[in-house]
């Protein structure tokens, strides 16, 4: 390539490096004069006016954006509820932002993507080790969609007529909404079962479960941070009615809490992006693991290991049961991405921590929550935690004064907490904000 052509290509997008000559040649080959002719935009929605955006230099644009972003409140967050922030080592950014990872698309050609496929295989292996279940896919959108896929799996693998999916009454409202959306159009229906002081009311669950139950879902920890102590009993209830037992958790909690396979879980779903990503407020990474009996019903894609023609270990995508790859009527899911790059970051973070480091981090999530709850409970008009249970990362705080007023005062002092209802707040503490707990307690005391 001549120096002139190299310069021209450098001016375009690195992902679509067409020169004007390239574009003209392609248009000529298909008999068109402009790229606009490739699109048929209805007149009713076509915009033909000027956008009215004043041009700016790079320096001017940076200054304007900096000024706009500076208007954001500088808050120390004690927020949780499925968005958990842990310190992400700089190593993760340095490695995951290598060009071969950032520019890689789905690994359809194993002969040129062995490195990324191996990384995803390692991610699956880590999920298998944490859950005790032998099959894990190479990631989902997030915990909510993973739960929806688990319910759909339960509807496919169960040979009886059961169509009821039982979920705890204490469940993140967005997760419930996604689940409802996933089962819409099927025979499955979603019902709740009672909780007792923040954890499963096993006796009430047993009364609610019957032969029409396809799946029972429980979480450990729950959305309120409580730790379930009777998960094996929940598994027994599911077995008694021949329903699948689906357990929700996250990769940090799984490093310390009871292994899901040991309490009879058939499927494990949850958030994997508690490691590898800072809080993204929407972008996530869902984990999905299950028993080998359900291998061919797993949504999304799996990375498998085998041997190439030379007898060397090799990796490839296998059992791609999404509708883009096989006949629609045989597809298990229409998931369109496997969050591969995010899964890569999570795998890197898990490997960086190692077994001991993961246990230490998870243990800190218990200790810090307990310590902060005890200190807040010493304040007049405050009870923490609300639930008389062990907690992981987060807990509820009951206040005599209106919760929203206290939250507003805390925000004015530079802290963000979640308002649950009129007199309850939720506080989440991790290794990222633990150093600010003294100031939070002081701000609480002032607000009271």
C-alpha positions in Angstrom: 0.0 0.0 0.0 1.4 3.4 -0.9 2.0 6.1 1.7 -0.8 8.1 0.2 -3.3 5.3 0.6 -2.1 4.7 4.2 -2.7 8.3 5.0 -6.2 8.3 3.5 -7.2 5.1 5.4 -5.9 6.6 8.6 -8.5 9.5 8.3 -11.5 7.1 8.4 -12.9 4.9 11.1 -10.5 2.1 12.2 -13.5 -0.3 12.0 -14.7 0.7 8.5 -11.6 2.1 6.8 -13.0 2.9 3.3 -11.4 5.6 1.3 -13.7 7.8 -0.9 -12.3 5.8 -3.8 -13.3 2.5 -2.1 -16.8 3.8 -1.6 -17.2 5.1 -5.1 -16.0 1.7 -6.6 -18.5 -0.2 -4.5 -21.4 2.1 -5.4 -20.5 1.8 -9.1 -20.5 -2.0 -8.8 -24.1 -2.0 -7.6 -25.2 0.8 -9.9 -25.8 3.6 -7.3 -24.6 7.1 -7.2 -24.7 7.7 -3.4 -24.9 5.9 -0.1 -28.3 7.6 0.6 -29.8 5.4 -2.1 -29.2 2.4 0.0 -31.8 3.6 2.5 -35.5 4.0 2.2 -36.6 6.4 5.0 -40.3 7.1 5.0 -41.0 10.8 4.4 -43.1 11.0 7.6 -40.0 10.4 9.7 -37.3 11.8 7.4 -35.4 14.8 8.7 -34.1 17.0 6.0 -33.5 20.2 7.9 -30.2 21.4 9.4 -29.3 20.0 12.8 -28.3 23.5 14.0 -25.3 22.2 15.9 -22.5 24.7 16.0 -19.1 23.3 15.0 -16.5 23.3 17.7 -12.8 22.5 17.9 -11.6 19.6 20.0 -10.4 22.0 22.7 -13.7 23.9 22.8 -15.7 20.6 22.9 -13.6 19.2 25.8 -14.0 22.5 27.7 -17.8 22.4 27.2 -18.1 18.7 28.2 -16.0 19.3 31.2 -18.2 22.2 32.3 -21.3 20.1 31.8 -20.0 17.1 33.7 -18.8 19.3 36.5 -22.5 20.0 37.3 -23.0 16.4 38.4 -23.3 16.0 42.2 -20.1 14.6 43.7 -21.7 11.9 45.9 -20.2 9.0 47.8 -22.6 6.2 46.9 -23.8 3.7 49.5 -26.2 2.2 46.9 -26.6 -1.5 46.0 -29.7 -3.4 45.0 -27.9 -5.5 42.2 -25.5 -2.7 41.3 -22.4 -3.4 43.4 -19.1 -1.7 43.0 -15.8 -3.3 44.0 -12.3 -1.9 43.3 -11.2 -2.9 39.8 -7.4 -3.2 39.6 -5.8 -1.1 36.8 -4.4 -4.4 35.5 -7.9 -5.2 34.2 -8.1 -2.1 32.1 -4.6 -2.5 30.8 -5.1 -6.1 29.6 -8.8 -6.0 28.5 -8.3 -2.9 26.4 -5.7 -4.5 24.2 -6.8 -4.1 20.6 -7.3 -7.9 20.0 -10.0 -7.9 22.7 -11.7 -4.5 22.0 -12.0 -5.1 18.3 -13.0 -8.8 18.5 -16.5 -9.7 17.4 -18.2 -13.0 18.1 -15.7 -15.8 17.8 -17.2 -17.5 14.7 -13.7 -18.4 13.3 -11.9 -20.4 15.9 -8.8 -20.7 13.9 -8.1 -16.9 14.4 -9.7 -16.4 17.9 -8.1 -19.1 20.1 -7.0 -16.5 22.7 -10.4 -15.0 23.3 -12.1 -18.4 23.2 -9.7 -19.7 25.8 -10.4 -16.6 28.0 -14.2 -17.3 27.7 -13.6 -21.0 28.5 -11.7 -19.9 31.6 -14.7 -17.7 32.6 -17.1 -20.6 32.2 -14.7 -22.8 34.3 -14.6 -20.2 37.1 -18.4 -20.1 37.1 -18.5 -23.9 37.3 -16.1 -23.9 40.2 -18.1 -21.2 42.1 -21.5 -22.8 41.6 -20.7 -26.5 41.6 -22.8 -27.0 38.5 -21.0 -28.6 35.5 -22.4 -26.4 32.7 -22.0 -22.6 32.4 -22.5 -20.5 29.3 -20.2 -17.7 28.2 -22.5 -15.1 29.8 -25.8 -13.4 29.5 -27.0 -9.8 29.4 -27.6 -9.4 33.1 -29.1 -11.2 36.1 -32.7 -10.3 35.1 -32.5 -11.7 31.7 -30.7 -14.8 33.0 -33.7 -15.3 35.4 -36.1 -15.0 32.4 -34.1 -17.6 30.5 -34.1 -19.9 33.5 -37.9 -19.8 33.6 -38.1 -20.5 29.9 -35.7 -23.4 30.3 -37.9 -24.8 33.1 -40.9 -24.6 30.8 -39.0 -26.5 28.1 -37.5 -29.3 30.2 -40.4 -30.1 32.4 -42.5 -32.8 30.9 -45.5 -32.3 33.2 -48.1 -29.6 32.8 -46.7 -27.2 35.4 -46.7 -23.5 34.3 -46.3 -21.6 37.6 -43.0 -19.8 38.4 -42.7 -18.9 42.1 -40.6 -16.0 43.1 -40.0 -14.3 46.5 -42.2 -11.3 47.4 -39.0 -9.4 48.2 -37.6 -9.1 44.6 -36.1 -6.2 42.7 -39.1 -4.7 40.8 -37.1 -4.4 37.6 -36.0 -8.1 37.8 -39.7 -9.1 38.2 -40.7 -6.9 35.2 -38.1 -8.5 33.0 -39.2 -12.0 34.1 -42.8 -11.1 33.3 -41.7 -9.9 29.9 -39.8 -13.1 29.1 -42.6 -15.4 29.9 -45.2 -13.3 28.1 -46.5 -15.3 25.2 -45.8 -18.6 26.9 -48.0 -20.7 29.2 -45.8 -19.7 32.2 -47.2 -17.3 34.8 -45.3 -15.6 37.7 -46.5 -15.9 41.3 -45.0 -14.8 44.6 -44.5 -16.6 47.9 -44.1 -15.1 51.3 -40.9 -14.0 53.1 -40.3 -14.1 56.9 -38.1 -11.4 58.3 -36.2 -10.9 55.0 -35.7 -14.6 54.1 -37.8 -17.4 52.6 -40.8 -18.5 54.6 -40.2 -22.2 53.8 -43.5 -23.4 55.3 -45.5 -20.9 53.3 -43.5 -21.8 50.2 -44.3 -25.5 50.7 -48.0 -24.6 50.9 -47.8 -22.5 47.7 -45.9 -25.1 45.6 -47.8 -27.8 43.9 -47.8 -30.0 40.8 -48.4 -26.9 38.7 -45.1 -25.4 39.7 -42.5 -25.4 37.0 -39.7 -23.4 38.9 -39.0 -22.0 42.3 -36.6 -19.0 42.5 -34.8 -17.8 45.6 -31.9 -15.4 46.1 -28.8 -15.6 48.3 -28.1 -12.8 49.2 -31.5 -11.3 48.7 -32.1 -7.8 47.3 -32.1 -6.5 50.9 -28.8 -8.2 51.5 -30.1 -10.9 53.8 -28.4 -14.3 53.7 -30.6 -17.3 53.3 -30.0 -20.1 55.8 -32.6 -22.7 54.6 -31.7 -23.0 51.0 -31.5 -26.8 51.2 -35.1 -26.8 52.5 -36.1 -24.7 49.5 -34.5 -27.3 47.3 -36.4 -30.0 49.0 -39.7 -28.2 48.4 -38.8 -27.9 44.7 -38.0 -31.7 44.6 -41.2 -32.6 46.3 -43.3 -31.0 43.5 -40.8 -31.9 40.7 -40.0 -28.3 39.9 -36.7 -26.8 39.0 -34.8 -24.9 41.8 -33.2 -21.7 40.5 -30.9 -19.7 42.8 -29.8 -16.1 42.2 -26.5 -14.9 43.6 -23.3 -13.1 42.3 -19.7 -14.0 41.8 -18.4 -12.3 45.0 -21.1 -13.8 47.3 -20.5 -17.3 45.7 -16.9 -17.1 47.0 -18.2 -17.4 50.6 -21.8 -18.5 50.7 -23.1 -22.1 50.4 -22.3 -23.7 47.1 -25.6 -23.8 45.1 -25.1 -27.4 43.9 -24.9 -28.6 47.5 -28.4 -27.3 48.3 -30.0 -28.8 45.2 -30.0 -25.9 42.8 -30.7 -26.9 39.2 -29.9 -23.5 37.7 -27.8 -20.6 39.1 -28.3 -17.1 37.7 -27.1 -13.7 38.9 -24.7 -10.8 38.4 -21.2 -11.5 37.3 -20.2 -7.9 36.8 -19.7 -7.3 40.5 -16.1 -8.0 39.5 -14.4 -6.5 36.5 -16.6 -3.5 36.0 -17.3 -0.3 38.0 -21.0 0.4 38.6 -22.5 0.8 35.1 -26.1 1.5 36.0 -27.6 -0.6 33.2 -24.7 -2.4 31.4 -24.3 -5.8 33.1 -23.1 -9.3 32.8 -25.4 -12.2 33.8 -24.1 -15.6 34.8 -25.9 -18.8 34.0 -25.0 -22.3 35.2 -27.0 -25.5 35.2 -26.9 -29.3 35.4 -25.5 -31.4 32.5 -29.0 -32.9 31.9 -30.1 -29.5 30.6 -27.0 -28.9 28.4 -28.9 -28.7 25.1 -31.4 -26.3 26.6 -28.9 -23.7 27.8 -29.5 -20.3 26.1 -26.8 -18.4 24.3 -23.5 -20.0 23.5 -20.9 -22.2 25.1 -17.2 -22.5 24.5 -16.0 -26.0 24.3 -12.5 -27.5 24.4 -11.2 -30.2 22.2 -8.3 -31.0 19.9 -7.3 -29.8 16.5 -6.1 -31.9 13.6 -2.6 -31.9 15.1 -3.8 -33.1 18.4 -3.3 -29.8 20.2 -5.9 -28.4 22.6 -8.3 -26.1 20.8 -11.4 -24.1 21.6 -14.5 -23.4 19.6 -18.1 -22.1 20.1 -20.4 -25.1 20.5 -24.1 -25.7 21.1 -25.1 -22.4 19.6 -28.8 -22.8 20.2 -29.9 -19.2 19.5 -32.2 -18.5 16.6 -29.5 -16.8 14.5 -27.8 -20.1 14.2 -30.5 -22.8 13.9 -34.1 -23.1 12.9 -36.2 -20.6 14.9 -38.6 -23.3 16.1 -35.7 -25.3 17.6 -33.9 -22.3 19.2 -33.7 -22.0 22.9 -33.2 -18.2 23.0 -32.8 -15.1 20.8 -30.0 -13.6 22.9 -27.9 -11.6 20.5 -24.7 -11.0 22.5 -22.8 -13.0 25.1 -21.2 -9.9 26.8 -17.9 -11.5 25.9 -15.7 -8.5 26.7 -17.3 -8.0 30.1 -17.0 -11.7 30.8 -13.3 -11.4 29.9 -12.9 -8.6 32.5 -14.7 -10.6 35.2 -12.5 -13.6 34.5 -9.4 -11.5 34.7 -10.6 -10.0 38.0 -11.4 -13.4 39.5 -8.0 -14.7 38.4 -6.3 -11.7 39.9 -8.0 -12.2 43.3 -7.4 -15.9 43.4 -9.4 -18.2 45.8 -8.0 -16.6 49.0 -8.5 -13.0 47.7 -12.1 -13.7 46.7 -12.9 -15.2 50.1 -11.2 -12.2 51.8 -13.2 -9.7 49.7 -16.5 -11.6 50.4 -15.7 -11.8 54.1 -15.2 -8.0 54.1 -18.7 -7.6 52.6 -20.1 -9.3 55.7 -17.9 -7.6 58.3 -18.3 -4.1 56.9 -22.1 -4.4 56.7 -22.4 -5.7 60.2 -20.1 -3.0 61.6 -21.9 -0.1 59.9 -25.3 -1.5 60.9 -24.3 -1.6 64.5 -22.9 1.9 64.5 -26.1 3.3 62.8 -28.3 1.4 65.3 -26.6 3.3 68.1 -28.2 6.5 66.8 -31.4 7.7 68.4 -34.5 6.9 66.2 -32.6 4.3 64.1 -32.8 0.5 63.9 -30.3 -1.3 61.8 -30.5 -3.8 60.3 -34.2 -4.2 60.1 -34.0 -7.9 59.5 -32.6 -10.0 62.3 -30.4 -11.9 59.8 -26.8 -12.1 58.6 -26.2 -9.6 55.8 -23.9 -9.4 52.7 -22.9 -5.9 51.6 -26.2 -4.2 52.3 -29.0 -3.9 54.9 -32.2 -2.0 55.6 -32.3 0.9 58.1 -35.6 1.9 59.8 -35.9 5.5 60.9 -38.4 7.3 63.0 -38.1 10.4 60.8 -39.3 10.2 57.2 -36.7 8.3 55.1 -36.9 10.6 52.2 -36.1 13.6 54.4 -33.0 11.8 55.8 -31.9 10.8 52.3 -32.1 14.4 51.1 -30.1 15.6 54.1 -27.5 12.9 53.4 -27.4 13.9 49.8 -26.7 17.5 50.8 -23.8 16.1 52.9 -22.4 14.2 49.9 -23.9 10.7 50.4 -26.4 8.7 48.3 -28.5 5.9 49.9 -31.6 4.2 48.6 -35.1 5.1 49.9 -37.2 1.9 50.2 -40.4 3.3 51.7 -41.6 6.0 54.1 -39.4 4.9 57.0 -36.8 2.6 55.6 -33.5 3.2 53.8 -31.1 0.7 52.3 -27.3 1.1 52.7 -24.7 -0.9 50.8 -21.0 -0.9 51.9 -18.1 -2.5 49.9 -14.3 -2.1 49.8 -14.9 1.0 47.6 -16.8 3.1 50.1 -15.8 1.5 53.4 -13.4 4.3 54.2 -16.3 6.8 54.1 -18.4 5.0 56.8 -17.2 7.3 59.6 -18.4 10.4 57.6 -21.7 8.6 56.7 -22.5 7.9 60.3 -21.7 11.5 61.2 -24.0 12.7 58.4 -26.7 10.4 59.6 -26.4 11.7 63.1 -26.6 15.3 61.9 -29.6 14.5 59.7 -31.5 13.1 62.7 
